[in-house]
Amino acid sequence: MSLLLALIILAALFLVSAALVVLVVGPLILLQPERRTKEWYRGKTDMLEPRDAGLPQEDVTVSGQDGVILKGWLVAQKRGKKAKGTILYLHGVGDCKTDGVVHTRLFYDRGYNVFLYDSRAHGESGGVFCTYGYHEKHDVSAAISFLLAKKGLKAGHIGVFGTSMGAAVAIQAASIDDRIKAVVAEACFTDLRTISVDYQRRIVKLPWHFLRNVAMARSQKIANFKARDVSPVIDVQRLTIPLLFIHGTADRLINYEYSKTLYHYANEPKEILLVPGGNHTDVWEIAGDKYENKILSFFAKNLR
């Protein structure tokens, strides 16, 4: 085989592989992440549901704006006890509401109602595609409407705690719903187009933006959304509610510089907690009481 023919064959194989990534693999990875459920956590923790942590648990379903069914848990203060407010917990991409049980116990013990649910296309909820906030922000509004209309529940002021994708959703939701009075955004990205390039480099080892652009264009058509509109860094500039950004400086999935950028562009009042050595999921473990006290004092001050 001549060298020229070998090069032609290699080039053809490369183009076929690139096309596969762009047209098939890329959109699937982006739009249909892993669906963890509480069963994934079995053996990793004993607290699969709030009741496992000794908390009062009500299994509820919420209908999203477009009819997608969201499966959630409401952990409300005992009847007759006035809650300090209600906190929504939003999990990260590929995860589920079980991830928030430990935070739920922290918030409940300090007097808050807590509502946590599986995002669309995650866990036990309905929906086929994940759009990283484009549709999910309206689901947050649907959840708030459900809580405020629920008979016997004194919701008080609404705060949102989101981690990773959930942090991005929280910021986007706050930009369209003024019922949200405060947001804690842990390990948030700045915009979908930027973070998708980061993931592309790590997963398929191809750094070129044009691959991202083609894959993103196809993803937008499949899932009926606009990637450019998924931009927390734009949304924070519209907000005037209190924001707290948290990020580990050793995060290997979402660069902590993104939280610094969000903090820079956000309006006052704003706070930031950077945890030296913290990775994507162990910030609480590393920061300990400093992490807990920062979040609790933030909500105590801003959900009065």
C-alpha positions as CSV (number, residue, x, y, z in Angstrom):
1,M,0.0,0.0,0.0
2,S,1.4,3.4,-1.0
3,L,1.9,6.1,1.6
4,L,-0.6,8.3,-0.2
5,L,-3.3,5.6,-0.2
6,A,-2.7,5.0,3.5
7,L,-3.0,8.7,4.3
8,I,-6.3,8.8,2.3
9,I,-7.7,5.9,4.2
10,L,-6.7,7.4,7.6
11,A,-8.2,10.7,6.5
12,A,-11.5,9.0,5.6
13,L,-11.6,7.1,8.9
14,F,-11.0,10.3,10.7
15,L,-13.9,12.0,8.9
16,V,-16.2,9.1,9.6
17,S,-15.3,9.2,13.3
18,A,-15.7,12.9,13.5
19,A,-19.1,12.7,11.8
20,L,-20.2,10.1,14.2
21,V,-19.1,12.3,17.1
22,V,-20.8,15.4,15.7
23,L,-24.1,13.9,14.6
24,V,-24.7,11.0,17.0
25,V,-22.4,10.8,20.1
26,G,-22.2,14.5,20.8
27,P,-26.0,15.2,21.0
28,L,-26.6,11.9,22.9
29,I,-24.0,12.8,25.6
30,L,-25.4,16.4,25.8
31,L,-29.1,15.7,25.8
32,Q,-29.4,12.4,27.5
33,P,-27.0,12.2,30.4
34,E,-26.9,9.2,32.8
35,R,-30.1,8.7,34.8
36,R,-29.0,8.0,38.4
37,T,-31.8,7.0,40.8
38,K,-31.7,6.2,44.5
39,E,-30.7,2.7,43.6
40,W,-27.3,4.0,42.3
41,Y,-26.6,5.3,45.8
42,R,-27.5,2.0,47.6
43,G,-24.3,0.8,49.3
44,K,-22.8,4.3,49.1
45,T,-25.1,5.9,51.7
46,D,-27.9,4.8,54.1
47,M,-29.8,8.0,53.4
48,L,-31.6,7.2,50.1
49,E,-34.7,9.3,51.0
50,P,-35.4,12.0,53.6
51,R,-37.2,9.5,55.8
52,D,-34.0,7.6,56.1
53,A,-32.5,10.7,57.7
54,G,-35.4,10.8,60.2
55,L,-37.2,13.6,58.3
56,P,-40.9,13.9,57.5
57,Q,-41.3,13.0,53.8
58,E,-44.2,13.5,51.4
59,D,-43.8,12.0,47.9
60,V,-45.2,14.5,45.4
61,T,-45.4,15.1,41.7
62,V,-45.3,18.4,39.9
63,S,-46.3,19.0,36.4
64,G,-43.8,21.2,34.5
65,Q,-44.9,24.0,32.2
66,D,-45.1,21.6,29.2
67,G,-46.6,18.7,31.1
68,V,-43.4,16.9,32.0
69,I,-44.0,15.1,35.3
70,L,-41.4,15.8,38.0
71,K,-41.0,13.4,41.0
72,G,-40.1,15.1,44.2
73,W,-40.0,15.0,48.0
74,L,-41.5,17.7,50.2
75,V,-39.9,17.9,53.7
76,A,-42.1,20.4,55.6
77,Q,-41.8,21.6,59.2
78,K,-44.3,20.1,61.6
79,R,-47.8,21.5,61.4
80,G,-48.2,24.5,63.6
81,K,-44.5,25.4,63.4
82,K,-43.7,28.4,61.3
83,A,-41.0,27.7,58.8
84,K,-38.2,30.2,58.3
85,G,-38.8,29.8,54.5
86,T,-38.6,27.1,51.9
87,I,-35.5,26.0,50.1
88,L,-35.5,24.2,46.7
89,Y,-32.6,21.8,46.1
90,L,-31.5,21.3,42.5
91,H,-29.1,18.5,41.7
92,G,-26.4,18.3,39.1
93,V,-26.3,16.7,35.6
94,G,-26.9,12.9,35.6
95,D,-27.7,13.0,39.3
96,C,-31.0,12.8,41.2
97,K,-32.8,14.1,44.3
98,T,-31.1,11.5,46.6
99,D,-28.0,13.7,46.3
100,G,-29.8,16.4,48.2
101,V,-30.9,14.4,51.2
102,V,-27.9,15.4,53.4
103,H,-28.5,19.1,52.6
104,T,-32.2,18.6,53.3
105,R,-31.4,17.5,56.8
106,L,-29.2,20.5,57.3
107,F,-31.8,22.9,56.2
108,Y,-34.7,21.2,57.9
109,D,-32.9,21.1,61.2
110,R,-32.5,24.9,61.0
111,G,-36.2,25.5,60.5
112,Y,-36.7,25.5,56.7
113,N,-39.1,23.5,54.5
114,V,-37.2,21.8,51.7
115,F,-38.4,20.6,48.3
116,L,-36.1,18.5,46.2
117,Y,-37.0,16.8,42.9
118,D,-35.5,15.0,39.9
119,S,-34.9,17.4,37.1
120,R,-36.5,16.5,33.7
121,A,-34.8,13.6,31.9
122,H,-33.2,12.7,35.3
123,G,-34.0,10.2,38.0
124,E,-37.6,9.2,38.2
125,S,-39.0,12.3,36.4
126,G,-40.3,12.4,32.9
127,G,-38.8,14.1,29.9
128,V,-36.5,12.8,27.3
129,F,-34.0,15.6,26.9
130,C,-31.9,17.7,29.3
131,T,-31.5,21.4,28.2
132,Y,-29.4,22.7,31.2
133,G,-31.9,25.4,32.2
134,Y,-33.6,26.4,29.0
135,H,-36.7,24.4,29.9
136,E,-35.7,23.5,33.4
137,K,-36.0,27.1,34.7
138,H,-39.7,26.9,34.0
139,D,-39.9,23.7,36.0
140,V,-38.6,25.6,39.0
141,S,-41.4,28.1,38.6
142,A,-43.9,25.3,38.4
143,A,-42.5,23.8,41.6
144,I,-42.8,27.2,43.4
145,S,-46.4,27.6,42.2
146,F,-47.1,24.1,43.5
147,L,-45.6,24.9,46.9
148,L,-47.4,28.3,47.3
149,A,-50.7,26.7,46.4
150,K,-50.3,23.7,48.6
151,K,-53.0,23.6,51.3
152,G,-51.6,23.7,54.9
153,L,-48.0,24.6,53.8
154,K,-46.7,28.0,55.0
155,A,-43.9,28.3,52.4
156,G,-42.6,31.8,53.4
157,H,-39.8,33.2,51.3
158,I,-38.3,31.0,48.6
159,G,-34.6,30.2,48.3
160,V,-32.8,27.9,45.9
161,F,-29.7,25.8,46.4
162,G,-28.3,24.4,43.2
163,T,-25.2,22.4,42.5
164,S,-23.4,22.2,39.2
165,M,-26.1,22.1,36.5
166,G,-28.6,22.8,39.3
167,A,-26.7,26.0,40.1
168,A,-27.0,27.1,36.5
169,V,-30.7,26.3,36.5
170,A,-31.2,28.2,39.8
171,I,-29.7,31.4,38.3
172,Q,-31.7,31.1,35.1
173,A,-34.9,30.5,37.1
174,A,-34.3,33.5,39.3
175,S,-33.9,35.7,36.2
176,I,-37.5,35.0,35.2
177,D,-39.2,34.5,38.6
178,D,-39.1,37.2,41.2
179,R,-40.6,34.9,43.8
180,I,-37.0,33.5,44.3
181,K,-35.5,35.7,47.0
182,A,-31.9,34.2,47.3
183,V,-29.7,31.7,45.4
184,V,-26.8,29.6,46.4
185,A,-24.9,28.4,43.3
186,E,-22.3,25.7,43.9
187,A,-19.9,24.8,41.1
188,C,-21.7,26.7,38.4
189,F,-20.7,27.1,34.8
190,T,-20.9,30.4,32.9
191,D,-22.7,29.3,29.7
192,L,-23.5,26.0,28.0
193,R,-21.4,26.6,24.9
194,T,-18.3,27.1,26.9
195,I,-18.7,24.2,29.2
196,S,-19.6,21.9,26.3
197,V,-16.2,22.6,24.8
198,D,-14.6,21.7,28.1
199,Y,-16.5,18.4,28.2
200,Q,-15.8,17.7,24.6
201,R,-12.0,18.0,25.2
202,R,-12.2,15.7,28.2
203,I,-14.6,13.0,26.8
204,V,-13.8,12.7,23.1
205,K,-10.4,14.5,23.1
206,L,-11.3,16.8,20.2
207,P,-10.9,20.5,21.0
208,W,-12.2,22.1,17.9
209,H,-15.0,24.6,18.3
210,F,-16.6,23.8,14.9
211,L,-17.3,20.2,16.2
212,R,-19.1,21.8,19.2
213,N,-21.0,24.1,16.9
214,V,-22.3,21.4,14.6
215,A,-23.2,19.1,17.5
216,M,-24.9,21.9,19.3
217,A,-26.9,22.9,16.3
218,R,-28.2,19.4,15.9
219,S,-28.9,19.1,19.6
220,Q,-30.9,22.3,19.5
221,K,-33.1,20.9,16.8
222,I,-33.6,17.6,18.5
223,A,-34.5,19.1,21.9
224,N,-36.1,22.4,20.8
225,F,-34.0,24.8,22.7
226,K,-31.4,27.6,22.1
227,A,-28.0,26.9,23.6
228,R,-27.0,30.6,23.5
229,D,-29.9,31.3,25.9
230,V,-28.4,29.0,28.5
231,S,-26.1,31.6,30.0
232,P,-25.9,32.2,33.7
233,V,-23.2,34.8,33.2
234,I,-25.8,36.9,31.3
235,D,-28.6,36.2,33.7
236,V,-26.7,37.2,36.8
237,Q,-26.3,40.7,35.4
238,R,-30.1,41.0,35.5
239,L,-30.5,39.9,39.1
240,T,-30.6,42.1,42.2
241,I,-31.3,39.3,44.7
242,P,-28.6,38.0,47.1
243,L,-26.3,35.5,45.4
244,L,-23.7,33.2,47.0
245,F,-21.2,31.4,44.8
246,I,-19.3,28.3,46.1
247,H,-16.6,26.4,44.3
248,G,-13.7,24.1,45.0
249,T,-10.4,25.4,43.5
250,A,-9.4,21.8,42.4
251,D,-12.7,21.1,40.6
252,R,-11.8,18.9,37.6
253,L,-15.2,19.1,36.0
254,I,-16.1,22.8,36.1
255,N,-13.3,25.3,36.5
256,Y,-13.6,27.4,39.6
257,E,-12.7,30.4,37.5
258,Y,-16.3,30.3,36.2
259,S,-17.6,31.1,39.6
260,K,-15.2,33.9,39.9
261,T,-16.5,35.2,36.5
262,L,-20.1,34.9,37.7
263,Y,-19.3,36.7,40.9
264,H,-17.5,39.5,38.9
265,Y,-20.6,40.1,36.7
266,A,-23.2,39.7,39.4
267,N,-24.8,42.7,41.1
268,E,-24.7,43.3,44.8
269,P,-25.5,41.8,47.2
270,K,-23.2,38.9,46.4
271,E,-20.8,36.6,48.2
272,I,-18.3,34.0,47.1
273,L,-16.7,31.1,49.0
274,L,-13.7,29.4,47.3
275,V,-12.6,26.2,49.0
276,P,-8.9,25.4,48.5
277,G,-8.4,21.8,47.3
278,G,-12.1,21.2,46.8
279,N,-13.1,19.0,43.9
280,H,-16.5,18.9,42.2
281,T,-18.4,17.0,44.9
282,D,-16.3,17.2,48.1
283,V,-16.5,20.9,48.9
284,W,-18.6,20.3,52.0
285,E,-16.4,17.5,53.2
286,I,-13.3,19.7,52.9
287,A,-14.6,23.0,54.2
288,G,-16.7,21.5,57.0
289,D,-18.3,24.0,59.4
290,K,-17.2,26.9,57.3
291,Y,-19.3,25.6,54.4
292,E,-22.4,24.9,56.6
293,N,-22.2,28.2,58.4
294,K,-21.8,30.2,55.2
295,I,-24.9,28.7,53.6
296,L,-27.0,28.8,56.7
297,S,-26.1,32.4,57.6
298,F,-26.8,33.4,54.0
299,F,-30.3,32.0,53.9
300,A,-31.0,33.2,57.5
301,K,-30.2,36.7,56.4
302,N,-31.9,36.7,53.1
303,L,-35.1,34.6,53.6
304,R,-36.4,36.6,56.5
